[in-house]
Amino acid sequence: MKILIQTILVTLLLITMTPNVNAAEFRDVLRDRSLYEEIHFLVDEGVIKGYEDGTFRPSQLVSKKHIASMLVKALNLPMTNLQNPGYKDVPVTHAYYKEIAAGYTAGIFSKAQYFNPDSNISRAFMAKILAHAYQLEVIMGSEDTGFSDVSTESPFFTPISKVASNQIAGGYSDGTFLPNALISRAHFAAFLARAMSRTNAPMTKNKLYTYYYEQDNEVRRFEFVKTYDGADYWDVYDDATGNYLHTDIYRQNGTFYGETMAGYGGYFLAIPTPFRIGDVQAKYPADADVTILNTRGFLTVRGTSYTNVLVLKEVRASKQTIISYYATDVGLLLSTTEDGRELIVLAKRQKK
């Protein structure tokens, strides 16, 4: 059993934790810096490549022509039967004509005399582009962005609200969004990666099953009890003795996912939803940095393969790092330390 688990862990770490070669070649994108995961994700998806000198130039302002190129790849837009947008500065001989025309044909870019392909865009315009491209809606419960510099009368109020409530773009510590600030290559890449990777798929346990987890050299049995006030209650037993241990509580809605224990008075884990790649503002653990490494992972545990696996990394104040893996409509599959030491693993689940 221990050999099997170790094999799983080695395979898993190779799939989810090894840096992409192209991302590692970006001399100016360091693994321990903010937005690394988002940039790394776009490289894996074939959306970006960087420059021939091995740089990504994250601080450089992003140009509209490069945005068009990224969107074509991210959205897999058709490159045939294109409508000519008629932009005076984008003739059919322009190097990015097809990408720009594809964005126009898809309704992402508007009719105008000029496109200004080498110009830069603001954070507000970024919100407009991504809200339209990904057909975002404001999530119930997060309608009020509260940004002091985004009036409800602004034509960008709705798209900014959409990207904010979908965890794609947030504001600053002073309560502003800075809608007119020009956007860098790193930040546009981050926002695009978050839009691409976002999911609100259920990561709670399936109530139709009984779960068996191996933890601390014991097998613990989880049995669904009830749903109360939007949260699922599961009684946990020592499977060998049948002794009741405690009751775990799981909650997921449009704004957050949480895990706790009855009588605890708070959450062990509480992160915003929709889930999307990158650092997240976790309410709990308060002493941890939480990063979503993947929302499209693949994992095989005990002969069962899972797709669209959510990979969550917690770095505690104690410097302990925990990696957890969740599957849609299954819940937690596995938790390990950063070096692969097993903490908890789903041994099996049985339909009632």
C-alpha positions as CSV (number, residue, x, y, z in Angstrom):
1,M,0.0,0.0,0.0
2,K,2.8,2.4,0.9
3,I,4.6,1.7,-2.4
4,L,1.3,2.4,-4.3
5,I,0.8,5.7,-2.6
6,Q,4.4,6.7,-3.2
7,T,4.0,5.9,-6.9
8,I,0.9,8.0,-7.0
9,L,2.7,10.9,-5.3
10,V,5.7,10.8,-7.6
11,T,3.4,10.7,-10.7
12,L,1.2,13.5,-9.2
13,L,4.1,15.7,-8.4
14,L,5.6,15.3,-11.9
15,I,2.2,16.2,-13.4
16,T,1.3,19.2,-11.2
17,M,4.4,20.5,-9.6
18,T,7.3,20.4,-12.1
19,P,7.9,23.9,-13.6
20,N,7.2,24.1,-17.3
21,V,10.4,24.4,-19.3
22,N,9.3,27.4,-21.2
23,A,8.2,29.2,-18.1
24,A,11.5,28.4,-16.4
25,E,13.3,29.9,-19.4
26,F,11.7,33.3,-18.7
27,R,14.7,34.9,-17.0
28,D,12.5,37.7,-15.7
29,V,9.7,35.6,-14.3
30,L,10.8,34.0,-11.0
31,R,8.9,31.1,-9.5
32,D,8.6,32.8,-6.1
33,R,7.2,36.0,-7.5
34,S,3.5,37.1,-7.7
35,L,1.7,36.0,-10.9
36,Y,4.1,33.2,-11.7
37,E,1.4,30.6,-11.7
38,E,-0.8,32.5,-14.1
39,I,2.0,33.1,-16.6
40,H,3.0,29.5,-16.2
41,F,-0.6,28.4,-17.0
42,L,-0.7,30.4,-20.2
43,V,2.6,28.9,-21.4
44,D,1.2,25.4,-20.7
45,E,-2.0,26.3,-22.6
46,G,0.1,27.5,-25.6
47,V,-1.3,31.1,-25.3
48,I,2.1,32.9,-24.8
49,K,5.7,32.2,-25.6
50,G,7.7,35.2,-24.6
51,Y,10.6,36.8,-26.5
52,E,13.5,35.2,-28.3
53,D,15.9,36.5,-25.7
54,G,14.2,34.2,-23.1
55,T,12.3,37.0,-21.4
56,F,8.6,37.7,-20.8
57,R,9.0,41.4,-20.0
58,P,6.3,41.3,-17.4
59,S,6.4,45.0,-16.5
60,Q,6.1,46.2,-20.1
61,L,2.7,47.5,-21.1
62,V,0.7,45.1,-23.1
63,S,-0.3,46.1,-26.7
64,K,-3.7,45.6,-28.3
65,K,-2.2,43.5,-31.1
66,H,-0.7,41.1,-28.5
67,I,-4.0,41.0,-26.7
68,A,-5.7,40.0,-29.9
69,S,-3.1,37.2,-30.4
70,M,-3.6,35.9,-26.9
71,L,-7.4,35.9,-27.1
72,V,-7.4,34.0,-30.4
73,K,-5.4,31.2,-28.7
74,A,-7.2,31.3,-25.3
75,L,-10.6,31.2,-26.9
76,N,-9.6,29.1,-29.9
77,L,-11.3,31.6,-32.2
78,P,-11.8,30.7,-35.9
79,M,-9.2,32.1,-38.2
80,T,-11.2,31.6,-41.4
81,N,-14.3,33.4,-42.9
82,L,-13.2,36.5,-41.0
83,Q,-15.0,39.8,-41.3
84,N,-12.8,42.7,-42.3
85,P,-13.1,45.2,-39.5
86,G,-12.1,48.0,-41.8
87,Y,-9.6,49.6,-39.3
88,K,-7.5,52.1,-41.3
89,D,-4.4,51.2,-39.4
90,V,-4.8,47.4,-39.8
91,P,-4.7,46.5,-43.5
92,V,-4.9,42.9,-44.5
93,T,-1.1,42.9,-44.9
94,H,-0.7,43.8,-41.2
95,A,1.2,41.1,-39.2
96,Y,-1.7,40.8,-36.7
97,Y,-4.5,41.3,-39.2
98,K,-6.0,37.8,-38.8
99,E,-5.9,37.9,-35.0
100,I,-7.5,41.3,-34.8
101,A,-10.1,40.4,-37.4
102,A,-10.9,37.2,-35.5
103,G,-11.5,39.3,-32.3
104,Y,-13.7,41.6,-34.3
105,T,-15.6,38.8,-35.9
106,A,-16.2,37.3,-32.4
107,G,-17.6,40.7,-31.2
108,I,-14.7,41.3,-28.8
109,F,-13.4,44.4,-30.7
110,S,-15.8,47.2,-31.7
111,K,-16.3,49.0,-35.0
112,A,-14.1,52.1,-35.3
113,Q,-12.0,54.0,-37.7
114,Y,-8.7,53.0,-36.0
115,F,-7.7,50.0,-33.9
116,N,-4.3,51.4,-32.7
117,P,-2.7,48.0,-32.6
118,D,0.5,49.2,-30.8
119,S,-1.5,51.2,-28.2
120,N,-2.0,50.0,-24.6
121,I,-5.2,49.4,-22.7
122,S,-6.6,50.5,-19.3
123,R,-7.7,48.2,-16.5
124,A,-11.3,49.2,-17.3
125,F,-11.0,48.2,-21.0
126,M,-9.4,44.9,-19.9
127,A,-12.5,44.3,-17.8
128,K,-14.8,45.1,-20.8
129,I,-12.8,42.7,-23.1
130,L,-12.7,39.8,-20.7
131,A,-16.3,40.2,-19.5
132,H,-17.5,40.0,-23.1
133,A,-15.1,37.3,-24.2
134,Y,-16.0,34.9,-21.4
135,Q,-19.6,36.0,-21.0
136,L,-19.2,36.8,-17.4
137,E,-22.1,37.5,-15.1
138,V,-22.1,39.2,-11.7
139,I,-22.3,36.5,-9.1
140,M,-25.2,36.8,-6.6
141,G,-23.9,38.0,-3.3
142,S,-21.0,39.9,-4.7
143,E,-22.9,42.6,-6.7
144,D,-21.3,45.6,-4.9
145,T,-17.7,46.0,-5.8
146,G,-17.3,48.9,-3.5
147,F,-14.5,50.5,-5.5
148,S,-14.4,54.2,-4.6
149,D,-13.2,55.3,-8.1
150,V,-15.8,53.3,-10.1
151,S,-19.1,55.1,-10.1
152,T,-22.3,53.2,-10.8
153,E,-22.8,55.7,-13.7
154,S,-19.5,54.6,-15.3
155,P,-19.9,52.7,-18.6
156,F,-17.3,50.3,-17.2
157,F,-19.1,49.7,-13.9
158,T,-20.8,46.5,-15.0
159,P,-17.8,44.8,-16.6
160,I,-15.6,45.8,-13.7
161,S,-18.2,44.3,-11.3
162,K,-18.2,41.1,-13.4
163,V,-14.4,40.6,-13.4
164,A,-14.3,41.4,-9.7
165,S,-17.0,39.1,-8.6
166,N,-15.5,36.3,-10.7
167,Q,-12.2,36.6,-8.8
168,I,-10.4,37.7,-12.0
169,A,-9.3,41.2,-11.0
170,G,-9.4,42.8,-7.6
171,G,-8.9,46.3,-6.3
172,Y,-6.2,47.9,-4.2
173,S,-5.8,48.2,-0.4
174,D,-7.1,51.8,-0.5
175,G,-10.4,50.6,-2.0
176,T,-9.7,51.7,-5.5
177,F,-9.7,49.8,-8.8
178,L,-7.7,52.4,-10.8
179,P,-9.8,51.9,-14.0
180,N,-7.7,54.3,-16.1
181,A,-4.3,52.7,-15.2
182,L,-2.6,51.1,-18.1
183,I,-2.1,47.4,-17.8
184,S,1.2,45.4,-17.9
185,R,1.9,42.2,-19.8
186,A,2.1,40.3,-16.5
187,H,-1.2,41.6,-15.2
188,F,-3.1,41.0,-18.5
189,A,-1.7,37.5,-18.5
190,A,-2.8,37.0,-15.0
191,F,-6.4,38.2,-15.6
192,L,-6.6,36.1,-18.8
193,A,-5.4,33.0,-17.0
194,R,-7.9,33.5,-14.2
195,A,-10.7,33.9,-16.7
196,M,-9.6,30.8,-18.6
197,S,-9.2,28.6,-15.5
198,R,-12.1,29.7,-13.4
199,T,-14.6,27.1,-12.2
200,N,-17.4,26.9,-9.7
201,A,-17.6,23.1,-10.0
202,P,-18.6,21.5,-6.7
203,M,-15.6,20.3,-4.7
204,T,-17.7,19.1,-1.7
205,K,-18.2,15.4,-1.0
206,N,-21.0,13.6,-2.9
207,K,-23.8,12.8,-0.4
208,L,-24.7,9.5,-2.2
209,Y,-21.4,7.9,-1.0
210,T,-19.6,6.8,2.1
211,Y,-16.0,7.9,2.1
212,Y,-13.0,6.1,3.6
213,Y,-9.8,8.1,4.1
214,E,-6.4,6.9,5.4
215,Q,-5.0,9.3,7.9
216,D,-2.5,8.9,10.8
217,N,-2.3,5.2,10.2
218,E,-6.0,4.8,10.6
219,V,-9.0,4.5,8.3
220,R,-11.7,7.1,8.9
221,R,-15.2,6.7,7.6
222,F,-17.2,9.7,6.5
223,E,-21.0,9.4,6.5
224,F,-23.4,12.1,5.3
225,V,-25.8,13.3,7.9
226,K,-27.7,16.3,6.7
227,T,-27.7,19.6,4.9
228,Y,-28.4,22.6,7.1
229,D,-28.3,26.3,6.2
230,G,-26.5,25.5,3.0
231,A,-23.8,23.4,4.6
232,D,-23.2,19.6,4.4
233,Y,-22.6,17.7,7.7
234,W,-20.6,14.5,7.8
235,D,-20.0,12.3,10.8
236,V,-16.5,10.9,11.0
237,Y,-15.8,7.5,12.6
238,D,-12.8,5.3,13.3
239,D,-13.6,2.6,10.8
240,A,-11.8,-0.1,12.8
241,T,-13.6,0.5,16.1
242,G,-16.7,2.2,14.9
243,N,-16.1,5.0,17.4
244,Y,-17.5,8.4,16.5
245,L,-14.7,11.0,16.2
246,H,-16.3,14.3,15.1
247,T,-18.5,16.0,12.6
248,D,-17.0,17.8,9.6
249,I,-18.9,20.6,7.8
250,Y,-18.4,21.6,4.1
251,R,-20.0,24.6,2.4
252,Q,-19.7,25.9,-1.2
253,N,-21.8,28.6,-2.8
254,G,-21.2,31.3,-5.4
255,T,-18.8,33.3,-3.2
256,F,-16.7,30.8,-1.1
257,Y,-15.8,27.3,-0.3
258,G,-15.3,26.3,3.4
259,E,-14.3,23.4,5.6
260,T,-14.7,23.2,9.3
261,M,-15.7,21.0,12.3
262,A,-18.8,21.2,14.4
263,G,-18.1,23.3,17.5
264,Y,-14.9,24.8,16.1
265,G,-16.4,28.3,15.7
266,G,-14.6,29.2,12.5
267,Y,-13.2,27.6,9.3
268,F,-10.0,25.5,8.8
269,L,-10.2,26.6,5.2
270,A,-12.2,29.3,3.5
271,I,-11.4,30.6,0.0
272,P,-13.4,32.6,-2.5
273,T,-15.2,31.1,-5.5
274,P,-15.2,30.8,-8.4
275,F,-11.9,28.9,-8.1
276,R,-9.2,30.2,-10.5
277,I,-5.5,29.8,-10.8
278,G,-3.1,32.0,-8.8
279,D,-2.9,33.5,-5.3
280,V,-6.2,33.8,-3.5
281,Q,-7.4,36.0,-0.6
282,A,-8.2,33.2,1.9
283,K,-10.2,34.1,5.0
284,Y,-8.9,31.0,6.6
285,P,-6.3,29.9,7.5
286,A,-5.4,33.5,8.5
287,D,-1.8,32.6,8.8
288,A,-1.4,31.0,5.4
289,D,-0.6,32.0,1.9
290,V,-3.0,30.1,-0.4
291,T,-2.4,29.5,-4.1
292,I,-4.4,27.5,-6.6
293,L,-1.9,25.7,-8.8
294,N,-4.3,24.1,-11.2
295,T,-8.0,23.7,-11.9
296,R,-7.6,21.2,-14.7
297,G,-5.3,18.6,-13.2
298,F,-5.3,14.9,-13.8
299,L,-4.8,12.3,-11.0
300,T,-5.2,8.6,-10.5
301,V,-5.8,7.4,-7.0
302,R,-6.3,3.7,-6.2
303,G,-7.0,2.9,-9.8
304,T,-9.6,5.6,-10.3
305,S,-8.7,8.5,-12.6
306,Y,-10.0,12.0,-12.0
307,T,-9.9,15.0,-14.4
308,N,-10.3,18.7,-13.8
309,V,-8.6,18.3,-10.4
310,L,-8.2,21.4,-8.3
311,V,-4.7,21.7,-6.8
312,L,-4.4,23.9,-3.7
313,K,-1.2,24.9,-2.0
314,E,-1.1,26.3,1.5
315,V,2.0,27.8,3.0
316,R,1.5,28.3,6.8
317,A,3.3,30.8,9.0
318,S,5.2,27.8,10.4
319,K,6.6,27.4,6.9
320,Q,4.8,24.1,6.5
321,T,3.5,23.6,3.0
322,I,0.4,21.4,2.3
323,I,-0.7,20.4,-1.2
324,S,-4.3,19.3,-1.5
325,Y,-6.1,17.8,-4.5
326,Y,-9.9,18.0,-5.0
327,A,-12.1,16.4,-7.7
328,T,-15.4,17.7,-8.9
329,D,-18.4,16.2,-7.1
330,V,-16.0,14.0,-5.1
331,G,-14.2,16.3,-2.8
332,L,-10.7,15.8,-1.3
333,L,-8.6,13.1,-2.9
334,L,-5.2,13.6,-1.3
335,S,-3.2,16.0,0.9
336,T,0.6,15.8,1.1
337,T,3.5,17.8,2.4
338,E,5.6,19.6,-0.2
339,D,8.1,16.7,-0.3
340,G,5.3,14.2,-1.0
341,R,4.7,12.8,2.5
342,E,1.1,11.6,2.7
343,L,-1.2,13.3,5.2
344,I,-4.6,12.0,4.0
345,V,-5.7,9.9,1.0
346,L,-9.0,8.8,-0.3
347,A,-8.8,5.0,0.0
348,K,-12.2,4.3,-1.4
349,R,-15.8,5.5,-1.5
350,Q,-18.9,3.3,-1.7
351,K,-22.3,4.2,-3.0
352,K,-25.0,3.8,-0.4
